[in-house]
């Protein structure tokens, strides 16, 4: 036999992994893991810091409420210092209403929209007051009443009858009509 002609089975070349691509993929995977780990770490510590801050705020508010003097009774006039802003808002609203009465001879022009135009730092409504910045108003020709909710949950009422008298009161219901029907008490 002649060795001049041979049938040799073709040998398939082996596929080799490109070393650069392997290193690039490994580095990318490690980078993703590092970023994910840092993000998880940051989120976890942010949540812990928020929880700690909320706890400090709650403790401080509880301490303020405990430190504030409690009212002896509604008739005694000793109320929480926290409610000073609510009493001031009611007094300011009364001053505005009395000014309108002095100009027009009626409290009808001392409703929520008119008082809001005169004092934009307060919110005047005909519904219930829910904070010291919201003043509930009831206005008619001869009677004007306001109610303001203090942070302690006590509502402060003022009622003015024409030029005759101004009465003050407190309670839990906090709307202008409630203040109009309220019994007079000292603050």
Secondary structure, DSSP 8 states (H G I E B T S, - for coil): --TT--------------HHHHHHHHHHHHHHHHHHHHHHHHHHHHHHHHHHHHHHHHHHHHHHHHHS---S-TTTT---GGGHHHHHHHHHHHHHHHHHHHHHS-STT-SHHHHHHH-TTSEEESS---STTEEEEEE-SSEEEEEEE-TTS-EEEEEEETTTEEEEEEES--SHHHHHH------
